[in-house]
Amino acid sequence: MAQASAAALVLSGGGARGAYQAGALAAVGERCGSKHPFSIITGVSAGAINTAYLAGYQGDFLNSCRDLSRAWMELTTEKVFRTDFPTLAGTIARWAWHLGTGKSLAPKLTGLLDTRPLRQFLSGHLRLGSIGRNIEQGRLRAAGLTAVHYSTGQTVTFVQGEEGIPMWRRTGRFSIQTRLGVDHVLASSALPVIFPAANVDGEYYGDGAIRHNSPLAPAIHLGAEKLMAITLGYLRSPEEAEERQVAGHPPAGQILGMIFNAVFLDAVESDAERLLRINRTLGLLPNGMTHPEGLRPIRLLRLRPSRDLGKLSSDLSTTLPRSLRRLVGALGTLESSSPDFLSYLLFERPYIERLLELGYQDAMDQWDRIERFLEE
């Protein structure tokens, strides 16, 4: 299969759910073999980790996808953040003391969880120094990781790409051409309050999904003519949408799950609907008529989970480290039939295996669509 020079892969965020993307890509890699079908890769949050892994991999596409799945299988909660009881209890106690006294939480309290283990894990698995070589060798045109700049509130996409790759500036968002490093990956995946902000060149950034209202835009700005977006939200039927997930007053865990869904899932769906609407509008123009400035039809393929990823985690809370299990229980997360908050934090092998298997099977089941998309 020949490389599609203007095809882009867009990977959204979602914590532990990001393993679903690795499973889907493993299936795509099996079918594509050694050829790299995507010359542009962009991601945010967990999707930024997957983006960085693929962009820096020196080798064929099949092995890059297989090794990405293996890396997810190695991941545990302790390799993402410290879960020992003294650390968690100490952090919560310090937060409570500062809130009780009215003293500022800054600068000593930077996040509820200590993510130094994640930095160590990423440093050992990512080969970000190879992104430049992949660009030089024609495997990759550009890679982009999105974060939010805490000082200004603007969304920033860090881009490493070939010479002359276009940069952009729009209302509330812009791009910076740079050499990508672990700090950029941590910045894109630094969930506010939960994870500490990441320092990039003296500036502090957080999870790019917070204000990323146009998650498909970076790939389009970088020259993509078609996008394959692997999202992490299950599309409920009308009947499923009416189901009650909790009875009575919603517990904190249910509310947090809804907030996480809004941050990680809603924007990419809204942006996809906007893109398809623009495509339909452009298709109504008379033949030969020039498209309005800056607009062009973009082919989009979305790959979504065929099962609710929250429900997929509902019986696995006992696999969490004891201290985190107590915290999740105290928040009432398990009172929901679809514990979404749990699914974002469940970096444990039983859940990762389920996600990898589901992603793989979903991609295989939809391979006809994917193949047509890649070959057109």
C-alpha positions in Angstrom: 0.0 0.0 0.0 1.5 3.3 -1.0 1.9 6.1 1.5 -0.8 8.7 1.4 1.2 11.8 1.6 -1.7 14.0 2.8 -3.3 11.5 5.2 -3.3 12.4 8.9 -3.9 10.4 12.1 -5.7 12.3 14.9 -5.6 10.8 18.4 -7.8 12.3 21.1 -7.3 12.1 24.8 -8.8 10.0 27.6 -6.3 8.7 30.2 -6.1 4.9 30.4 -8.6 4.7 27.5 -5.8 5.7 25.2 -4.9 1.9 25.1 -8.0 1.5 22.8 -6.1 3.6 20.2 -3.1 1.3 20.4 -5.3 -1.7 19.9 -6.9 -0.2 16.8 -3.6 0.8 15.4 -2.2 -2.7 15.9 -4.9 -3.9 13.5 -4.2 -1.2 11.0 -0.5 -2.0 11.2 -1.2 -5.7 10.4 -3.1 -4.8 7.3 -0.8 -2.0 6.1 2.5 -3.9 6.8 5.7 -1.9 6.6 4.3 1.2 4.8 3.5 4.3 6.8 -0.1 5.3 5.8 0.0 8.6 7.8 2.5 11.4 7.1 0.9 13.7 9.7 0.1 12.6 13.3 -1.4 14.9 15.9 -2.6 14.1 19.4 -3.7 15.5 22.8 -3.4 14.1 26.3 -3.2 10.2 26.1 -3.3 10.7 22.3 -0.2 12.8 22.5 1.6 9.9 24.2 0.6 7.6 21.3 1.5 10.3 18.8 4.9 10.8 20.2 5.6 7.0 20.3 4.6 6.6 16.6 6.4 9.7 15.4 9.7 8.8 17.0 9.7 5.1 16.1 12.5 4.1 13.8 11.1 1.2 11.8 8.1 0.1 9.8 4.6 0.9 10.6 3.6 -2.6 11.6 6.3 -2.9 14.3 5.7 0.6 15.6 2.0 -0.3 16.2 2.9 -3.7 17.8 5.5 -2.1 20.1 3.0 0.6 21.1 0.6 -2.1 22.3 3.4 -3.8 24.2 4.3 -0.5 25.9 0.7 -0.1 27.1 0.8 -3.7 28.4 3.8 -2.7 30.6 2.0 0.3 32.0 0.5 0.2 35.5 -0.9 2.9 37.8 2.4 3.0 39.7 4.2 3.9 36.5 1.8 6.8 35.9 1.7 8.4 39.4 2.7 7.5 42.9 0.0 5.6 44.6 1.5 4.8 48.0 -0.7 5.7 50.9 1.7 8.2 52.6 2.1 10.2 49.4 -1.6 10.4 48.6 -2.6 11.0 52.2 0.1 13.6 52.6 -1.0 15.5 49.5 -4.7 15.5 50.5 -3.8 16.6 54.0 -1.7 19.5 52.7 -4.5 20.5 50.4 -7.0 20.4 53.2 -4.7 22.5 55.5 -4.2 25.2 52.8 -7.9 25.3 52.0 -8.8 25.5 55.7 -6.3 28.3 56.5 -7.0 30.2 53.3 -3.3 30.2 52.4 -2.3 29.9 48.7 -1.8 26.4 47.3 1.0 27.7 45.1 3.8 27.0 44.5 4.3 24.0 46.8 1.1 22.1 45.8 1.2 21.7 42.1 -1.1 18.7 41.6 -3.0 16.1 43.6 -0.9 13.2 42.1 2.8 12.9 41.7 3.5 12.0 38.0 7.3 11.6 38.2 6.8 7.9 37.5 5.2 8.8 34.2 8.1 11.0 33.2 10.5 8.0 33.9 8.3 5.6 31.9 8.1 8.0 28.9 11.8 8.7 29.0 12.5 5.0 28.7 10.0 4.3 25.9 9.8 7.3 23.7 12.4 7.9 21.0 11.7 11.6 20.4 15.2 12.2 19.1 14.3 10.1 16.1 11.4 12.3 14.9 13.8 14.4 12.9 15.3 11.4 11.2 11.8 10.1 10.3 11.1 13.5 8.7 14.4 13.5 6.8 13.7 9.9 5.5 10.2 10.8 4.3 8.3 8.6 6.8 6.8 11.6 8.5 5.8 15.1 7.4 4.9 16.5 10.8 3.9 15.6 14.4 1.9 17.9 16.6 1.1 17.8 20.4 -1.5 20.2 21.9 -1.4 21.8 25.4 -3.0 24.8 27.1 -0.7 27.6 28.2 -1.8 28.4 31.8 -0.5 32.0 31.8 -2.6 33.1 28.8 -5.3 30.4 28.6 -4.5 29.9 24.9 -4.2 26.5 23.2 -0.8 25.8 21.8 0.2 23.0 19.4 3.9 22.1 19.4 4.9 21.0 16.0 8.0 19.3 14.7 7.9 19.0 10.9 9.6 19.3 7.6 11.1 22.6 6.5 8.4 25.0 5.4 5.6 23.3 7.3 2.8 25.9 7.8 2.3 27.4 11.2 -1.0 29.2 12.2 -2.6 31.6 14.6 -6.3 31.7 15.3 -8.4 33.1 18.1 -7.4 31.4 21.2 -5.0 28.9 19.6 -1.7 28.9 17.7 1.2 26.7 16.8 4.9 26.7 17.7 7.5 24.9 15.6 10.0 23.2 17.9 11.9 20.0 18.6 9.5 17.8 20.6 10.6 16.3 23.9 9.2 14.6 26.9 8.2 17.9 28.5 5.9 18.6 25.5 4.2 15.1 26.0 3.8 15.7 29.7 2.4 19.2 29.1 -0.3 17.8 26.7 -1.3 15.1 29.2 -1.2 17.1 32.5 -4.8 16.9 33.7 -5.5 20.2 35.6 -5.4 20.0 39.4 -5.0 16.2 39.3 -1.6 16.2 37.6 1.0 19.0 38.0 1.6 21.5 35.3 4.5 20.8 33.0 7.3 23.3 32.5 8.3 23.8 28.9 11.0 26.5 28.4 10.0 28.3 31.5 6.3 28.4 30.8 3.7 26.1 32.4 1.2 24.1 30.4 -1.6 21.6 31.1 -3.7 19.1 29.3 -4.5 20.3 25.8 -8.0 18.9 25.8 -9.2 21.5 28.3 -9.8 24.3 25.7 -9.1 22.3 22.5 -12.4 23.2 20.7 -11.0 22.3 17.3 -9.0 19.1 17.8 -9.1 18.3 14.1 -7.7 21.7 13.1 -3.9 21.1 13.7 -3.8 18.2 11.2 -5.7 20.3 8.6 -3.4 23.3 9.2 -0.4 21.0 8.6 -1.7 20.1 5.2 -3.9 17.0 5.6 -6.4 16.3 2.9 -8.0 13.4 4.8 -8.2 12.5 8.5 -8.5 9.3 10.4 -9.6 10.2 14.0 -9.6 7.5 16.6 -11.8 8.8 19.4 -12.6 7.3 22.8 -16.3 8.0 23.3 -18.9 5.3 22.7 -21.9 6.5 20.6 -24.9 5.6 22.6 -28.2 4.7 21.0 -31.2 6.9 21.9 -32.4 4.2 24.3 -29.0 4.0 26.0 -28.8 7.7 26.3 -32.0 7.7 28.4 -30.7 5.1 30.8 -30.1 6.4 34.4 -26.6 5.7 35.5 -27.2 6.6 39.2 -30.2 6.9 41.5 -30.7 9.9 43.7 -28.2 12.7 44.2 -25.1 12.1 41.9 -21.9 11.2 43.8 -18.7 13.2 43.2 -17.3 10.4 41.0 -20.3 10.6 38.7 -19.9 14.3 38.3 -16.1 14.0 37.7 -16.8 11.4 35.1 -19.1 13.8 33.2 -16.5 16.5 33.4 -13.8 14.2 32.0 -16.2 13.2 29.2 -16.8 16.8 28.4 -13.1 17.6 28.3 -11.9 14.5 26.4 -14.8 13.4 24.2 -17.2 16.2 23.3 -14.9 18.6 21.5 -13.8 16.1 18.9 -17.3 15.0 18.1 -18.4 18.6 17.7 -15.5 19.4 15.5 -16.2 16.4 13.3 -19.8 17.5 12.9 -18.5 21.0 11.9 -16.1 19.6 9.4 -18.8 17.4 7.8 -21.2 20.3 7.6 -18.5 22.4 5.8 -17.9 19.5 3.4 -21.6 19.3 2.6 -21.8 23.1 2.1 -18.8 23.1 -0.3 -20.4 20.2 -2.2 -23.4 22.5 -3.0 -21.2 25.0 -4.8 -21.5 24.9 -8.6 -18.9 23.1 -10.5 -15.9 25.2 -11.3 -16.7 27.7 -8.5 -13.6 28.5 -6.4 -14.0 27.5 -2.7 -14.1 30.4 -0.2 -10.6 31.3 1.0 -9.1 28.8 3.5 -11.8 26.2 3.0 -11.4 22.8 1.2 -13.2 19.5 1.6 -11.5 17.2 4.0 -12.3 13.5 4.1 -12.9 12.2 7.6 -13.1 8.7 9.0 -13.9 8.2 12.7 -13.2 5.1 14.5 -15.1 4.8 17.8 -15.4 2.1 20.5 -18.2 -0.3 19.8 -18.7 -0.7 23.6 -19.1 1.8 26.5 -15.5 2.1 27.9 -16.9 3.2 31.3 -19.0 0.0 31.6 -16.0 -2.0 30.4 -14.2 -1.0 33.6 -17.1 -1.4 36.0 -15.9 -4.7 37.5 -12.2 -3.9 37.7 -11.9 -1.4 40.6 -10.3 -4.1 42.7 -7.3 -4.1 40.4 -6.4 -0.6 41.5 -3.7 0.0 44.2 -5.4 0.0 47.6 -5.0 3.7 48.3 -6.4 4.7 45.0 -9.2 2.2 45.3 -10.2 3.8 48.6 -10.2 7.3 47.0 -12.3 6.1 44.0 -14.7 4.4 46.5 -15.0 7.5 48.7 -16.0 9.6 45.6 -18.9 7.2 44.9 -17.5 6.3 41.5 -18.7 2.7 41.8 -22.3 3.7 42.4 -22.6 4.4 38.7 -23.5 1.7 36.1 -20.9 3.4 33.9 -18.0 4.5 36.1 -16.4 6.9 33.6 -14.1 8.5 36.2 -12.7 5.1 37.0 -12.1 4.2 33.4 -9.8 7.3 32.9 -7.5 6.3 35.8 -7.5 2.5 35.5 -4.0 2.0 34.2 -4.0 -1.7 35.1 -3.4 -4.7 32.9 -6.9 -6.3 33.0 -8.5 -3.1 31.7 -5.6 -2.3 29.3 -6.0 -5.8 27.8 -9.7 -5.3 27.3 -9.1 -1.9 25.6 -6.4 -3.3 23.3 -8.6 -6.3 22.3 -11.6 -4.1 21.7 -9.7 -1.5 19.6 -8.1 -4.3 17.6 -11.4 -6.0 16.9 -13.2 -2.8 16.1 -10.6 -1.9 13.5 -10.7 -5.3 12.0 -14.5 -5.2 11.8 -14.3 -1.9 10.0 -11.3 -2.7 7.9 -13.2 -2.3 4.6 -14.0 1.3 5.5 -10.4 2.0 6.7 -8.9 0.4 3.6 -11.1 2.5 1.2 -10.2 5.6 3.2 -6.4 4.9 2.9 -6.4 4.0 -0.7 -8.7 6.8 -2.1 
